Structure formats: C-alpha cells, structure tokens
Amino acid sequence: LSSKTNPKALLAAVMSQFKYANGKYESFLERTFPRFYLLYSTFMKGFRTLFSEAKEIRRIKLNMSLQKIDFHQLPYREMERLRQFRRDLIKAIPIGLLSIPPFANYLVFVLMYLFPRQLLIRHFWTPKQQSEFLNIYHGMRREVYPDIMDSLEQVTRFLADQKLRNQMQELCIKVQGGSHPEVAKLLAVRSLFSGHPLSLQRLRICQVKALSRVLFLTPHLPSLFLRYRLQSHLVELQHLDRALLKLGVSDLSEEEVKMACYVRGLNSTHLSPSECQKWLKQWLQLSCELKDSEVSLLAHSMVLLSTNYLGAKE
Ligand SMILES: *[C@@H]1O[C@H](CO)[C@@H](O)[C@H](O)[C@H]1NC(C)=O
C-alpha cells in the first residue's frame, strides 16, 4: 500500500471484500444447512426491519414535536406504525428481561426457537409462520364470537323500548342465523351502546373480557382497568379509521388492506383484496359515524360484521 492511498478508498475496498465474503458465507449456509439458513436469514431480515422501523418511529416522533401535532392528527400510515410499534414493544418486554445478563443467555435463543409465536414480534417470523400464526390468533378470538352474540341477545330481551328491542332482536337473529348485517341496521340501534345497558361502563364483566380477547388484549386484569383500556384502544382505532378515510381505502396496498381488516376482527388472510376493500369501506361507514361515547358498538361490530362476511347465507 502506497502512502498516497486515500483512507476512504481503502475503507470502501475493505467493505466490499467483507460484503463479498459475507455473501459467499451466506450462500454456503444456504446450500449446506438450508433449515438453519432460513432461520438465520429471517433473523437478519427481522433485525434490519426493526432497525429501520425504529429510525422511522424516531422521525415521526420528532416531526410530531416539531409541528406540535398529536397522535390523532397524524396521517394514517404513520399512526398505524406508531400503534403497532407500541404493541411490539410490550410484546418484547419478557424477552428483553430474559436477555439481561444474570439470566442464561443461550436459553433465550432456545426459547425463541421453541416459542416463536409467543416470544417473537412479527418481524422475526418467516412468511409461512406469519400466515400460520395470524390464523391461530384469529382462531383464538373467534372462539368468543358466539359468546358475545349470546350475551348480546340475552341483554336484548330485557330492553324497555319496544322498537329498539325489536330492531336489536332482528339483528341478533340475523347474525346468529348466518347472515351479514347492513351497517344501517347497526347504526339504528346505536343509542343502546352509549348508555344503559350496552356502553362499556355498563356492560357485564364477562362481555368486557370477551371483547378484550377480540382486540387481542389480556382479560386477566381488574375490571375497572379492562374497561378503561378497551375504551382507549377503541378510540385509537377510531382515530385510525378517520385518518384512513382521509387517505382513501383504495390507496392501500394489498397487504395493508388485509392487515387493516384483520386488526378489525375479520379473518382476511384468505380473502381477495377487493373483498377486503369492500368490507373495510363498510366498516369505515360505521366507525366514522360513531361518537367516542358509542365505541362499545364498534367493539361489538368487530364480531357482528365479521362473523358471516362472505360465508353468509342470504
Ligand atoms: C379463515 O378463513 C379460511 C378460509 O376461508 C379458513 O380456511 C380458516 O380456517 C379460517 N381461520 C379461522 C381461524 O377461522
């Protein structure tokens, strides 16, 4: 090496050699240990996505403080990013704690390998695992859909207002009989969900627990806290919906539209993008009409609107 060599050029040469060697190593792994390679590349990709996501979140937060705007004033994609990131952080807490030195570090890897669904955030799932796990999670929340309908129907029997009682009964019979209800029918009974007997504050505790499970929130907490948390998550969802309406459903990519439906209670992994769009438009029609005090109807609609979509017997 002559003394004239530019240090920058030298660094670039070293980096390119390193990249070359790394590429060779990876293709060696891919050929020799294909299963390990899949794990390895999923991990590396996961870390890269996580890192760029963290940078993106920092940028959004910085922008928020510079422009003095709140969460609910953000554009849809940024709002959704932030919401998802918060959830991922909460999920990452146990593995983060386990990784602190006094605990066995290798154990963490073994646990991650054995329980990827429970312990890893979605960045570290292979594409096959993604659809598999989304299906499992949907299966878990779907278990409570019939209970929610039963409890709704029971409450309906004791309504004093005859007109509302009839409308509500009709709605329950329709959904329990396998049909997909219209949004107008849901809006017609909205007053029941803002006070007695179906508002989040008045609902029976077993119904609050079931709705928590529909939103993928743990039901094993004190009742007061469950109601408060359900309310705040639903209001957040409503903010997202308003931002989405501004953006326009047709502006979403295939993957985004599927995920948006999934978050709102629908088993969307096997639906076509146009079917998802159609459903999401119906959802927005409802959600953007409702006031904060009526979010209980939004929670119930995650069940009412998704139970029979497309499987409906007309
Ligand atoms: C979701 O829908 C697909 C296709 O309709 C079905 O095969 C799958 O079992 C459903 N998943 C759950 C958990 O209901």
Ligand as a Chemical Component Dictionary entry (heavy atoms), coordinates in Angstrom:
data_LIG
# 
_chem_comp.id                   LIG 
_chem_comp.type                 NON-POLYMER 
_chem_comp.pdbx_formal_charge   0 
_chem_comp.three_letter_code    LIG 
# 
loop_
_chem_comp_atom.comp_id 
_chem_comp_atom.atom_id 
_chem_comp_atom.alt_atom_id 
_chem_comp_atom.type_symbol 
_chem_comp_atom.charge 
_chem_comp_atom.model_Cartn_x 
_chem_comp_atom.model_Cartn_y 
_chem_comp_atom.model_Cartn_z 
_chem_comp_atom.pdbx_ordinal 
LIG C1 C1 C 0 -60.009 -18.287 7.885  1  
LIG O1 O1 O 0 -60.577 -18.477 6.614  2  
LIG C2 C2 C 0 -60.026 -19.551 5.886  3  
LIG C3 C3 C 0 -60.663 -19.582 4.502  4  
LIG O2 O2 O 0 -61.979 -19.187 4.496  5  
LIG C4 C4 C 0 -60.217 -20.864 6.628  6  
LIG O3 O3 O 0 -59.622 -21.928 5.933  7  
LIG C5 C5 C 0 -59.592 -20.732 8.009  8  
LIG O4 O4 O 0 -59.831 -21.900 8.754  9  
LIG C6 C6 C 0 -60.171 -19.525 8.737  10 
LIG N1 N1 N 0 -59.479 -19.386 10.001 11 
LIG C7 C7 C 0 -60.104 -19.363 11.167 12 
LIG C8 C8 C 0 -59.248 -19.333 12.355 13 
LIG O5 O5 O 0 -61.310 -19.385 11.271 14 
# 
loop_
_chem_comp_bond.comp_id 
_chem_comp_bond.atom_id_1 
_chem_comp_bond.atom_id_2 
_chem_comp_bond.value_order 
_chem_comp_bond.pdbx_ordinal 
LIG C1 O1 SING 1  
LIG C1 C6 SING 2  
LIG O1 C2 SING 3  
LIG C2 C3 SING 4  
LIG C2 C4 SING 5  
LIG C3 O2 SING 6  
LIG C4 O3 SING 7  
LIG C4 C5 SING 8  
LIG C5 O4 SING 9  
LIG C5 C6 SING 10 
LIG C6 N1 SING 11 
LIG N1 C7 SING 12 
LIG C7 C8 SING 13 
LIG C7 O5 DOUB 14 
# 
